[in-house]
């Protein structure tokens, strides 16, 4: 039953306005004469005949959520907001997302709230859980192959990163080039030289009907599944100058809701299309990231991203465990995160974003140190998805966790390097693949028992750098995220060079697809 219950000239005209159609377009849409449509404007209290009531019923049943929200606004039939999810009114992050949709879709204020409320009321949470399970069955190689089919595998010097592990070949969706690999770039100010060109948000973005509907659906599903959404600032790449031993370029800023409601939708669209057997039917990707040239042109699009690192911690010889080695940490991502859910990844992994100092925090090393505190050493006060922080310097030595303070007290205890850089075709993100090495084995004796993943992980696994068989099996596991596999293989290549007798790894070589 439509909200009008019985159509009148006024409500039929409201449906036309909600669809944003001319008299001629609305008549063609309904398969009726233009004069009939004009008569509804002239006689708003007119009640169409029963056959026409059915035509209007069918037309209303076919409209999308955003058009229904506009119709409800025009007719005054919007559901009472008190019946909606309270977060639609009480959560400032959700409020920011709703305002963002209204602004960029050029809707009147409140339209997105009503559209999200209407969509959320229709959702079946069990169906969403079933969809999540189906998505988890799509492997890293499935996504890499689908993206290679969509984009092709190369443009100029840039191609898709492939790792050869022993005799096994594993493809990824990371677009890179030879100059972006094996960087061995120490993450210190002398070589980690990114600057902030502007702290102002990017220029206005107009959402068309399809893009606005997708944003509404993402927000409704986040509410239904109680997914954490925090509108924190993010860095966006403006210019990149990546070379061996040096990272340079410039960042601007954006907000997380812009990313979450646009580029971050591409992964779900891709995976659902693979499940449906239509991997090239990707309308959102056609809009936001249509070709490899648009992927590389980071300054004219939203290019958010982050840093992720393989963490290797020196352990002494042990009568039960065996000889001295490095322990490698690998996480399985939680189903409650917005991206790379239920995938294997290195840890730490986080968005590149400022905390309080927009200029200083632009260094990649700043993000990795923060992510170590949050994801490995359990500091909740710097996790902006858990709590707001008003601390002027969250990474001040007096606030550091005890393990982090110990690492920072003496040079040589902590080694941080970027090993590779790429642009991930999944969502167009920049990825700084890195390696964190804790060289002093005393750290494991003192703090090994307090290393623990946070809510973003569902499991945390240990691997030894002396276990060639298990590491080979791990690297060929199809459960990886593409960026995780990129960071893992690049990190192991570097660790094999510097790790000495603690390291016995399978042979790992990289190739750039032709």
N, C-alpha and C positions, 0 to 999 in steps of 0.2 A: 504494500500500500504506500502511495506517495504521501509526503507530509501535507499536501494540499487537501487530501481526503477526497474532495471533489473539485475539479478544475473550474476556474472562472477565467474571464479575460485577463484579470489582473495577475493571477498566478501563472497563466500560460505566458504572459509577457515577461514575468519574472524569470521563467525558465529560459526564455530567449535571451534575456540580459545576462543570466548566469553563464550561458554558452557563448556570449559575446558574438552573436550573429545578427546580420542585417535581416530585414523582413524577407528578402528574397532567399537568403541563405537558410533561414529557419524554415521557410516554406518547403524548400528543396529537401532539407533534413527530415522533415515530417512526411513529405510526399503529398502535400496539399497545396492549395492555391494561395497566392500572395494576398488576395483580398481577404481571405479568412484570417490570416495573421494580422492584417491591418485593422480588421474589425475588433480584434481583442484589445487593441490599444484605444479604439474609439469607444468601446463599451466594456469597461473593466468588470462590471457585474454580470456580464453575459455568461451563462452556463452552457458550454458546448454540448452537443448531442452525445449519446452514449458511445457511438463509434469513435468520435473524436476524443472522448475521455480515454478510451483504450489506447489510441495513438499517443496521447500525451503521457499516459502511464508507462508505455514501452520506452518512450524517449527519455523519461526521467530515470528509469531503471538502468539505462546504458551510460549515464553520465558518471564522471569521475568524482573523487572525494572533494577536490577543490571546487568544482562546479556546484556540488551539493551544498558546500559551505556558503558559497555566494548566494545560492537560491534561498537557503535558510535565512541569511542576513536580509535579503530583499523582502521576504515574506513574513519575517518575524517568527519563524518556526524553529529557530535554533534550540536544541535541548538546553535545559537549565544547566549552567556551568557547574553548579554544586554537585551534579551527578558525575562529573568527569573526574579523572585522576587528579588528586589534590596537587600533584607536582606541576600540573599545568598552571597553577596559580602561585604555589609556594616556593618552587625551586627557581632561583635566579638564573641558573644555567639553562633550564628549559625556557624560561622567559626570554633569554637572550636569543636562543635558537628560533623561537616563534617570531620575535621582532625581526630577526634577520630574514626569515622567509617572507614576511609581509613586505619588508622594505625592498627586497630584490625581485620579488614577483610583482611588485607595484600593486599590492592589495591594500585595502583599507585595514587599519589596525584592528586586530581581533579575528580576522578571517582565518589565519593560519591556526589559531587556537581552536576554533570551531572545527576546522578540517581535520586537525590531529585528533581531537576528541571523538569525532564521528568515526574516523578510521580505527582508532584504538578500541572503540566499542564493538567493532566488527571482528576484531582479531581473535583467533583461536590460539592460545598459547601452546597447546599441545601440537598444533600444526606447525607452529614456528620452531618448536623443539625438533620435530621430525625433519623439517627443512634443514636445521642445523646439522642433524646427523647425516642427511644426504650430502650436504656440502662437505662434511669431513671425509667422505669417501672419495671426493675428487682430489687427486694427488698433485704434488708439486710438479711432476712431469706433465700431467694433464694440462695444467695451467700454462706451463712453459710452451708446450706444443701448440696450444690454442692461440697464444699470443704471437708465436712465430708465424702461424698461418695468417693471422690478422694483419700483422705489420710487415712481414718479411723479416729476414734475420740480419740485415746489414744496411747501413747507409754511410758512405764514405769510409772513414777509419773506424767507425763505431759498429759493433756487432754484439750479439748475445754471448754472455759468458758461459763457457762450458768447462767443466773440470774432468780430467781423466784421472781416475783413482785406480791405480794398478792397470787392469785391463778394462775396467768399467768406465763408461762415458756418461756423465750426468749433465743435463742441460738446465739452464736457469732462464728466468725472464729479466735478468739484469743486463741493461745496455751499457757497455763500457768500451774501452779501447786500451791498447797496449800502454799508453802513457799514464793511464789511471790505475795500473796494477803494479803490485810489488813496490809500493811507495816507500815503505820503511821510514815513515815520517813520524818522528818523535813529537808527541803532543805537548809541546812547550811553546811559550809565546814567540820564540825566535822562528819557529817553523809552522806554527798553528796561527795563521795571520789573517783570519777572516775579520772583516769590519762590517759595521752596520751603516748602510748608506742612508737609511731613513727609518724612523720608528713609527711613521704614519701608516695606517692600514692602506691596502691597495685600492685602486679605483673601483668604482661601482661595477657590479656584475648584474646583468639582467637575466632572470630565470624565465624561460619559456614554460608553457603549460606542462610539458613532459618533465622538465627538470624540477619544477615546483612540486608536482605530484610525487616524484621520487623522494624529494626532501621531506614532504609530509609523511610518507610511508616510513622512511627511516626513523623519524622522530617518534611516530606512533609505536613502531616495533621496539624501540629503545625503552619506551615507557612500559609496554606490555611485558618485556623480558627483564625489566629492572636493570638494564645495562647502564653502567656509569657513563655520564656525559658531563664533562667539565669544560667550560668555555675559557680555557687558559690561552695566553698568547703563544704563538708559534713563530719560528723564523721561516721565511720563504726565500728561496734562492733567487738572486737577481743576476749575478755574474759568477762564473766559476773559473778559477785558474789553478788547476790541479797538476802537480808535477812531482817527480821523485824528490823526497825529503822536504817537500813544502806544500802547504795548503794555503790558498789565497782566494780572494774574491769578495763578494759583498752579499749581505742579507738585508731584506726588509722584514716587516712583521705582518702577521695576519692573526686571526683568532680561530680556535679549534672548530667552532661550529661551521665556519666557512668550509673548512676541509671536510668535516664529517658529513656535511649535507651536499657535497659535490664530488670531488675526486675520490673520496673514500667509498663512494657507492659503486665504483667500477669493479671492485673485486667481487662483490655479491652478484652483480649483473653477469659477470663473466662465468662464475661458477654455476649459476642457475642455467645459463645458456648451454654450458657443457653438459649438464644433467639432462636438459631437454633435447640434446642432440642438434643444437643450432648455435655452434660456437662463434659464428660470424655475425649473428643477429644481435648487435650491441649498440642500441641507439644512444645511450648516455656516453659511451666511449666515442661514438661518432661525433658527438657534440664537444666533449671536453679534451680528448686526446686522440685525434683521428689518424695520425701518422707519425713516423719516427722523427720527422723534422719538427713537429710540434712538441715532441718529448724533449728534444735537445734545446729548444728555444725557451729556456726556463724563465727568462726575463719578461716574457709576454703572457705567461700563464701562472696559475697557482702551483708552485713547486715547493711543497713542504717535505719533511722527511726527518731523518734522524741518524743516530749513531748506535751501533751495536758491536759488541766485542766478545771474542772468545777469551774466557778467563782461564788462566793456567796458574796454579798455585804449587810451589815447590813443596814436596813432602820428603821427610827423611826416610831412610831404610827402616823397615819394620819387620820383626821376626815373624809376624803373622801375614802381613800384606805382601812383603817382599822388598825388592830393591828400591832405591831412591827414584822418584819420578816427579812428574807434574800431574796433578789432578785437574781434569778438564770438566767444566760444568755446562750442562745442556738442559734446557727447560722445555717442558711441553706447555704451551700457552693456554691460559684459562679460556673457557667458553664465554666469560664475562667481559673480555676485551673487545674493542671495536674492530681491530685488525689483526690478521694472522692468528685468529682464534683456533685453538686445538692443533696448532702446528708446532713442530720442533723448531727451536731457535737457540742461539747462543744467549748468554746472559752476562752482563746487563744489555738491555735493549730499550731505547726510549726516543721520543721525539726530541729534536733539537729545539729548545725553547729557552727563553730567559726566565730567571727567577725574579731578581730585583734590579740587576745591573744589565741593561740591554746591550751595552757595548762589550763589557768584559765577558759576559756569558755567551757571546758569539763564538768563542773558541770551542772547538769540538771537544777538547779535553775537559772543559767545564761541564758539559753535558754528561760525559762518561763518569766523572768523579761523583756528580750528583746521583746518577743512576746506580753506581756502586753502593752509595749510602742507602738509597731507597730499596733496591732490589736484592742486595746481598747482605746488608748489615742492619736492615729493619728499622730505618728512621722514618716514622710516619709523618713527622712534621714537615718534611720536604716533598711529600706525596700530595700534590694538589688535587688528586681525586678523592682524598680522604679528609683533608682539612685545609682551611685557609691559613696562610702564614703571614704575619705582620712583622716578622723579623727583618731587620735591615740587611743583615748578611747571613743567610742561612748556612753558608759553608764556612763560617768563621771557625778557626781551630777550637775555640771554647765550646762550640756546639757539635763538633764532630763526634761520631760514635767512637768508642775506644779502639776498635780495629782500624778505622780510617786514620785516627790520630797517630796510632803507632806506625802506620805505613808512611805517613807524611813527615815523621820526625827526622828521618835520615835519608839522604840521597841513596839511590840504589835499591831500596826496598820495593819500590813500585815502578814498573816500566809500562808505559802506555804508548802505543804506536798505531797509526792508521796504515793498514796494509793494502787497501784498495778502495776505489770509489766507483759508483755506478748509479744509473737511473733505472728504477724498477718499473717495468712496463705495467705491472699490476695496477698501480695507482699513480704512476708518474713520479713517485717519491725519489729524493736523493738519499743514497745509502752510503754512509762512511763505515766500511768494514774495518774493524780494529782488533788489536790484540792487547790484553792486559796480562802482564806477567808479574807475579809476586815471587821474587828471587830468593828471599830469605826464608829458609824452611822453618825457622823459629815461629813464623806467623801461624803455620798450621798447628804447631804444638800448642800455641796460646789461644788461637781464635777459630780453629777449624770447627769447633763445636757450636759456634754462634753464627756461622754462615748459613743463611736460610732465605729462600725465595719469598717474595711477597704475594699478594692476592692475584697478581697478573699471571702467575704460574699455577698449573694444576699438579705438576710433578717437577722434581729436580733430580737429574741423574749425574752420576760420577763416571768418568772414564779415565783410564791411566794412559799416559803417553808411551808406555811400554807394551801395550796390548794391541798389536797390529791387526789381529783378526777382528776384534770387536769394533775397532775404529773403522776398518774397511766396511764392515756391515753397517755401521752407523752412517757413514758418508753416502751410502747407496740406498738409504731408507727413503721411501717416497713420501714420508710424512713431514719432511722439512718445509718451512717457508722458503721461498726463493732467496730472499735476502739473508736468511739464516744460513743456508747452504753456502752462499757466496762468502759470508764472513767466516764460516767454519773452515772452508778449504784454504782461503787466503791466510787465515791465522795460523793454520797448521804448517803451511809452506814456510812462513817466517819463523815459527817455533823450531822447525827442523834445522834452520840455519844457526840459531842462537842457543838452543837448549842443551847442547852437549850430550853427555852420556845418559841423561835422563830421558831422552827422546829416541824412540824407534817407531817410525811411522811408515805407513804405506806411501809409495811414490805418488805424488800429486802434481800434475801439470795442468796449466790452463791453456785454453784455446779461445779464439774469437771466431764466431761462426761466419761463414762465407755467404 
